[in-house]
């Protein structure tokens, strides 16, 4: 058909009443490419781990590496695809150009894992008639400093930034990285996380019965402080590596020492108190144990480990003396 213009991905999504419609029409504007090729080539490949080269509405082209549905457990969902001279993945976020109207309207930015999740969030609001969340994704890389800066500068970031990933090891790692990058030098607003079930993500949830409403609810009403999730992720990794860690007091104290540095990443006193209480609940220790560990960590940072141990020993000895009372009593 001469003169035919390829639709943008937003036009394609809007034309389809269901996620399956996008999949049916995907062949109109995507071709499978070799993930190991240089640039946005169009050589067809076979096999379950092929990826799709997609062209955005702003005429930037590149490779968006997503495994096919039948790829199996051993193939990553998103593949680190090649860059080109005009496609610097670490400096772009998928969905920014195409959703400028929503971004300018101060919709809440949501960081998701890949392009399919961006489309899912867009579809969940396409008929709601109300402002909400707008999803953006790295194009086949971990979140970079530049991308974090782009998110922080969005008009809606002052109301908060939400990270929405799978509740699997890769998703937890992505949320932890998002926390470390988005809080520096200072978060523009609340940093939140909306975690989904293991192996699920916004694109999967959209296909469930009443999926659009469920996705909106998960993003806007069930999001929780990101630092809470980071603490729980670190604790889960500790227990995974040391299953019997909490069986004795030494192990519980070791767990406290591993978690207390996160106290100093709190955005304010209220959040620090909440994190301290969470550490107490996770480790089964007392508030005094967490307080001593927090002071010891601070002294290590300020004076070095050796001097910190001396200061801690002196404080503990003074505490024991106060409990015993004056000599002769």
CORZIGI-V208442 format. One record per residue. N is the residue number from 0. RES is the residue in three letters. D_CENTER is the distance of its C-alpha to the mean C-alpha in Angstrom with 1 decimal. Layout:
# CORZIGI-V208442
n=N res=RES d_center=D_CENTER
n=N res=RES d_center=D_CENTER
This chain:
# CORZIGI-V208442
n=0 res=UNK d_center=42.8
n=1 res=UNK d_center=43.7
n=2 res=UNK d_center=41.7
n=3 res=UNK d_center=38.8
n=4 res=UNK d_center=35.6
n=5 res=UNK d_center=32.3
n=6 res=UNK d_center=30.1
n=7 res=UNK d_center=26.7
n=8 res=UNK d_center=23.7
n=9 res=UNK d_center=23.7
n=10 res=UNK d_center=27.4
n=11 res=UNK d_center=26.9
n=12 res=UNK d_center=24.4
n=13 res=UNK d_center=26.6
n=14 res=UNK d_center=29.6
n=15 res=UNK d_center=28.2
n=16 res=UNK d_center=28.3
n=17 res=UNK d_center=26.0
n=18 res=UNK d_center=23.3
n=19 res=UNK d_center=26.1
n=20 res=UNK d_center=27.8
n=21 res=UNK d_center=25.2
n=22 res=UNK d_center=25.6
n=23 res=UNK d_center=29.4
n=24 res=UNK d_center=29.5
n=25 res=UNK d_center=26.9
n=26 res=UNK d_center=29.9
n=27 res=UNK d_center=31.3
n=28 res=UNK d_center=28.8
n=29 res=UNK d_center=27.1
n=30 res=UNK d_center=28.8
n=31 res=UNK d_center=27.7
n=32 res=UNK d_center=27.6
n=33 res=UNK d_center=27.6
n=34 res=UNK d_center=24.3
n=35 res=UNK d_center=26.4
n=36 res=UNK d_center=28.5
n=37 res=UNK d_center=28.5
n=38 res=UNK d_center=27.4
n=39 res=UNK d_center=27.2
n=40 res=UNK d_center=30.1
n=41 res=UNK d_center=31.2
n=42 res=UNK d_center=32.7
n=43 res=UNK d_center=32.3
n=44 res=UNK d_center=31.1
n=45 res=UNK d_center=31.3
n=46 res=UNK d_center=29.3
n=47 res=UNK d_center=26.2
n=48 res=UNK d_center=23.7
n=49 res=UNK d_center=24.8
n=50 res=UNK d_center=22.6
n=51 res=UNK d_center=23.4
n=52 res=UNK d_center=24.3
n=53 res=UNK d_center=23.6
n=54 res=UNK d_center=25.2
n=55 res=UNK d_center=23.7
n=56 res=UNK d_center=26.0
n=57 res=UNK d_center=26.2
n=58 res=UNK d_center=27.8
n=59 res=UNK d_center=25.2
n=60 res=UNK d_center=25.1
n=61 res=UNK d_center=23.2
n=62 res=UNK d_center=21.8
n=63 res=UNK d_center=18.7
n=64 res=UNK d_center=18.5
n=65 res=UNK d_center=17.8
n=66 res=UNK d_center=19.8
n=67 res=UNK d_center=22.5
n=68 res=UNK d_center=22.4
n=69 res=UNK d_center=25.0
n=70 res=UNK d_center=23.5
n=71 res=UNK d_center=23.3
n=72 res=UNK d_center=21.3
n=73 res=UNK d_center=21.8
n=74 res=UNK d_center=20.3
n=75 res=UNK d_center=16.6
n=76 res=UNK d_center=15.3
n=77 res=UNK d_center=14.5
n=78 res=UNK d_center=17.1
n=79 res=UNK d_center=17.2
n=80 res=UNK d_center=19.9
n=81 res=UNK d_center=22.5
n=82 res=UNK d_center=22.8
n=83 res=UNK d_center=25.9
n=84 res=UNK d_center=27.8
n=85 res=UNK d_center=26.4
n=86 res=UNK d_center=22.9
n=87 res=UNK d_center=20.9
n=88 res=UNK d_center=17.4
n=89 res=UNK d_center=16.0
n=90 res=UNK d_center=17.5
n=91 res=UNK d_center=16.7
n=92 res=UNK d_center=14.2
n=93 res=UNK d_center=15.3
n=94 res=UNK d_center=16.7
n=95 res=UNK d_center=17.6
n=96 res=UNK d_center=21.2
n=97 res=UNK d_center=21.7
n=98 res=UNK d_center=20.3
n=99 res=UNK d_center=22.0
n=100 res=UNK d_center=24.0
n=101 res=UNK d_center=21.1
n=102 res=UNK d_center=19.4
n=103 res=UNK d_center=22.8
n=104 res=UNK d_center=23.3
n=105 res=UNK d_center=20.4
n=106 res=UNK d_center=18.2
n=107 res=UNK d_center=14.8
n=108 res=UNK d_center=12.2
n=109 res=UNK d_center=9.2
n=110 res=UNK d_center=6.6
n=111 res=UNK d_center=7.0
n=112 res=UNK d_center=7.8
n=113 res=UNK d_center=11.4
n=114 res=UNK d_center=14.6
n=115 res=UNK d_center=15.6
n=116 res=UNK d_center=12.7
n=117 res=UNK d_center=13.8
n=118 res=UNK d_center=17.3
n=119 res=UNK d_center=16.6
n=120 res=UNK d_center=15.3
n=121 res=UNK d_center=18.2
n=122 res=UNK d_center=20.6
n=123 res=UNK d_center=19.7
n=124 res=UNK d_center=21.0
n=125 res=UNK d_center=23.7
n=126 res=UNK d_center=26.4
n=127 res=UNK d_center=25.3
n=128 res=UNK d_center=27.1
n=129 res=UNK d_center=24.8
n=130 res=UNK d_center=22.2
n=131 res=UNK d_center=18.6
n=132 res=UNK d_center=15.1
n=133 res=UNK d_center=14.8
n=134 res=UNK d_center=12.0
n=135 res=UNK d_center=11.5
n=136 res=UNK d_center=10.3
n=137 res=UNK d_center=11.1
n=138 res=UNK d_center=14.4
n=139 res=UNK d_center=14.2
n=140 res=UNK d_center=12.7
n=141 res=UNK d_center=9.9
n=142 res=UNK d_center=8.8
n=143 res=UNK d_center=12.1
n=144 res=UNK d_center=13.8
n=145 res=UNK d_center=15.6
n=146 res=UNK d_center=12.8
n=147 res=UNK d_center=11.2
n=148 res=UNK d_center=14.8
n=149 res=UNK d_center=15.2
n=150 res=UNK d_center=12.5
n=151 res=UNK d_center=14.3
n=152 res=UNK d_center=17.6
n=153 res=UNK d_center=17.1
n=154 res=UNK d_center=19.7
n=155 res=UNK d_center=17.5
n=156 res=UNK d_center=15.1
n=157 res=UNK d_center=17.8
n=158 res=UNK d_center=17.2
n=159 res=UNK d_center=13.5
n=160 res=UNK d_center=10.1
n=161 res=UNK d_center=7.9
n=162 res=UNK d_center=4.2
n=163 res=UNK d_center=5.7
n=164 res=UNK d_center=5.6
n=165 res=UNK d_center=8.7
n=166 res=UNK d_center=10.0
n=167 res=UNK d_center=11.2
n=168 res=UNK d_center=11.2
n=169 res=UNK d_center=9.4
n=170 res=UNK d_center=6.4
n=171 res=UNK d_center=6.8
n=172 res=UNK d_center=7.4
n=173 res=UNK d_center=4.4
n=174 res=UNK d_center=2.8
n=175 res=UNK d_center=6.4
n=176 res=UNK d_center=6.9
n=177 res=UNK d_center=5.1
n=178 res=UNK d_center=7.4
n=179 res=UNK d_center=10.2
n=180 res=UNK d_center=10.4
n=181 res=UNK d_center=10.1
n=182 res=UNK d_center=12.5
n=183 res=UNK d_center=15.1
n=184 res=UNK d_center=17.8
n=185 res=UNK d_center=17.2
n=186 res=UNK d_center=14.6
n=187 res=UNK d_center=16.5
n=188 res=UNK d_center=15.7
n=189 res=UNK d_center=13.8
n=190 res=UNK d_center=10.1
n=191 res=UNK d_center=9.0
n=192 res=UNK d_center=6.8
n=193 res=UNK d_center=8.5
n=194 res=UNK d_center=8.6
n=195 res=UNK d_center=11.2
n=196 res=UNK d_center=13.9
n=197 res=UNK d_center=14.1
n=198 res=UNK d_center=14.5
n=199 res=UNK d_center=13.8
n=200 res=UNK d_center=11.6
n=201 res=UNK d_center=12.7
n=202 res=UNK d_center=15.4
n=203 res=UNK d_center=16.7
n=204 res=UNK d_center=16.9
n=205 res=UNK d_center=18.8
n=206 res=UNK d_center=21.5
n=207 res=UNK d_center=22.2
n=208 res=UNK d_center=25.2
n=209 res=UNK d_center=24.5
n=210 res=UNK d_center=21.0
n=211 res=UNK d_center=20.7
n=212 res=UNK d_center=21.4
n=213 res=UNK d_center=19.2
n=214 res=UNK d_center=16.2
n=215 res=UNK d_center=17.2
n=216 res=UNK d_center=17.7
n=217 res=UNK d_center=14.3
n=218 res=UNK d_center=12.6
n=219 res=UNK d_center=15.4
n=220 res=UNK d_center=17.0
n=221 res=UNK d_center=14.9
n=222 res=UNK d_center=11.8
n=223 res=UNK d_center=12.2
n=224 res=UNK d_center=11.7
n=225 res=UNK d_center=8.5
n=226 res=UNK d_center=11.1
n=227 res=UNK d_center=12.7
n=228 res=UNK d_center=9.9
n=229 res=UNK d_center=9.8
n=230 res=UNK d_center=13.6
n=231 res=UNK d_center=13.7
n=232 res=UNK d_center=11.7
n=233 res=UNK d_center=14.2
n=234 res=UNK d_center=17.0
n=235 res=UNK d_center=16.4
n=236 res=UNK d_center=16.5
n=237 res=UNK d_center=19.7
n=238 res=UNK d_center=21.3
n=239 res=UNK d_center=20.6
n=240 res=UNK d_center=22.3
n=241 res=UNK d_center=25.0
n=242 res=UNK d_center=25.7
n=243 res=UNK d_center=28.7
n=244 res=UNK d_center=27.2
n=245 res=UNK d_center=27.9
n=246 res=UNK d_center=31.4
n=247 res=UNK d_center=33.1
n=248 res=UNK d_center=32.9
n=249 res=UNK d_center=32.2
n=250 res=UNK d_center=29.2
n=251 res=UNK d_center=27.9
n=252 res=UNK d_center=28.6
n=253 res=UNK d_center=26.8
n=254 res=UNK d_center=23.6
n=255 res=UNK d_center=24.1
n=256 res=UNK d_center=24.5
n=257 res=UNK d_center=21.3
n=258 res=UNK d_center=19.3
n=259 res=UNK d_center=21.3
n=260 res=UNK d_center=20.0
n=261 res=UNK d_center=16.9
n=262 res=UNK d_center=19.5
n=263 res=UNK d_center=20.1
n=264 res=UNK d_center=16.6
n=265 res=UNK d_center=17.3
n=266 res=UNK d_center=17.9
n=267 res=UNK d_center=21.3
n=268 res=UNK d_center=23.9
n=269 res=UNK d_center=22.9
n=270 res=UNK d_center=19.3
n=271 res=UNK d_center=20.9
n=272 res=UNK d_center=23.4
n=273 res=UNK d_center=20.8
n=274 res=UNK d_center=18.9
n=275 res=UNK d_center=22.4
n=276 res=UNK d_center=23.4
n=277 res=UNK d_center=20.3
n=278 res=UNK d_center=21.3
n=279 res=UNK d_center=24.8
n=280 res=UNK d_center=24.0
n=281 res=UNK d_center=21.9
n=282 res=UNK d_center=24.5
n=283 res=UNK d_center=27.7
n=284 res=UNK d_center=29.0
n=285 res=UNK d_center=30.6
n=286 res=UNK d_center=29.6
n=287 res=UNK d_center=32.1
n=288 res=UNK d_center=30.5
n=289 res=UNK d_center=27.1
n=290 res=UNK d_center=29.0
n=291 res=UNK d_center=31.0
n=292 res=UNK d_center=28.0
n=293 res=UNK d_center=26.3
n=294 res=UNK d_center=29.6
n=295 res=UNK d_center=30.1
n=296 res=UNK d_center=26.7
n=297 res=UNK d_center=27.6
n=298 res=UNK d_center=31.1
n=299 res=UNK d_center=29.7
n=300 res=UNK d_center=27.8
n=301 res=UNK d_center=30.9
n=302 res=UNK d_center=33.7
n=303 res=UNK d_center=32.6
n=304 res=UNK d_center=32.4
n=305 res=UNK d_center=36.2
n=306 res=UNK d_center=37.1
n=307 res=UNK d_center=34.3
n=308 res=UNK d_center=35.9
n=309 res=UNK d_center=39.3
n=310 res=UNK d_center=38.1
n=311 res=UNK d_center=36.4
n=312 res=UNK d_center=39.6
n=313 res=UNK d_center=41.8
n=314 res=UNK d_center=39.7
n=315 res=UNK d_center=39.9
n=316 res=UNK d_center=43.7
n=317 res=UNK d_center=44.2
n=318 res=UNK d_center=42.5
n=319 res=UNK d_center=44.7
n=320 res=UNK d_center=47.8
n=321 res=UNK d_center=47.0
n=322 res=UNK d_center=46.6
n=323 res=UNK d_center=50.0
n=324 res=UNK d_center=51.8
n=325 res=UNK d_center=54.7
n=326 res=UNK d_center=57.0
n=327 res=UNK d_center=59.8
n=328 res=UNK d_center=58.1
